Amino acid sequence: MKEMGIAINELHHKAMALADEASYAKRGGELEVAQSKYLEAFEFEKAAAKMWKVNCPTGVEVPQGFREKVADNSHACA
């Protein structure tokens, strides 16, 4: 399970790095580059979320506000 956590974190960190790159591109007026990087970041974050959903350990506290943002939270760990 520890390896899964590492993989999820790596996906998340990649998504955040891409989002940062997109933000810099947007500020620099490179809107097509920004959009492409935001979409790529989204895909990495979505992959991390799916991996977490499938491999969610029992007893993990769901962050406050998460349940309210998800229409069907029957899958949420708590």
C-alpha positions in Angstrom: 0.0 0.0 0.0 2.9 2.3 0.7 4.0 2.0 -3.0 0.5 3.0 -4.0 0.7 6.1 -1.9 4.0 7.0 -3.5 2.5 6.6 -7.0 -0.5 8.7 -6.1 1.7 11.4 -4.7 3.9 11.4 -7.8 0.8 11.8 -10.1 -0.4 14.6 -7.9 2.9 16.4 -7.8 3.2 16.1 -11.6 -0.3 17.6 -11.9 0.7 20.5 -9.7 3.9 21.2 -11.6 1.9 21.2 -14.8 -0.6 23.6 -13.3 2.2 25.9 -12.3 3.6 25.8 -15.8 0.2 26.6 -17.2 -0.2 29.5 -14.9 3.2 31.0 -16.0 2.2 30.4 -19.6 -1.1 32.1 -19.1 0.5 35.1 -17.5 3.0 35.3 -20.4 0.1 35.4 -22.9 0.7 31.9 -24.2 -3.0 30.8 -23.9 -2.8 27.7 -26.1 0.2 26.4 -24.1 -1.6 27.2 -20.9 -4.7 25.4 -21.9 -2.8 22.4 -23.0 -0.9 22.2 -19.7 -4.0 22.7 -17.6 -5.7 19.8 -19.5 -2.6 17.6 -19.0 -2.5 18.6 -15.3 -6.2 17.6 -15.0 -5.5 14.2 -16.5 -2.7 13.5 -14.0 -4.9 14.7 -11.1 -7.8 12.6 -12.3 -5.6 9.5 -12.5 -4.4 10.1 -8.9 -7.9 10.5 -7.7 -9.0 7.3 -9.4 -6.1 5.4 -8.0 -6.9 6.7 -4.5 -10.6 5.9 -4.9 -9.8 2.3 -5.9 -7.0 1.8 -3.3 -8.4 3.9 -0.5 -7.4 2.5 2.9 -10.0 2.2 5.5 -9.9 4.7 8.4 -8.5 7.5 6.2 -10.1 10.8 7.1 -11.7 12.6 4.1 -10.7 16.2 4.0 -13.4 18.6 5.3 -15.5 19.9 2.5 -14.8 17.0 0.2 -18.1 15.2 0.7 -20.0 18.4 0.0 -18.2 18.8 -3.4 -18.9 15.2 -4.5 -22.5 14.4 -5.5 -22.1 10.7 -4.8 -19.7 10.2 -1.9 -20.6 6.6 -1.3 -17.0 5.7 -2.5 -15.3 8.2 -0.1 -13.0 6.8 2.5 -14.0 7.7 6.1 
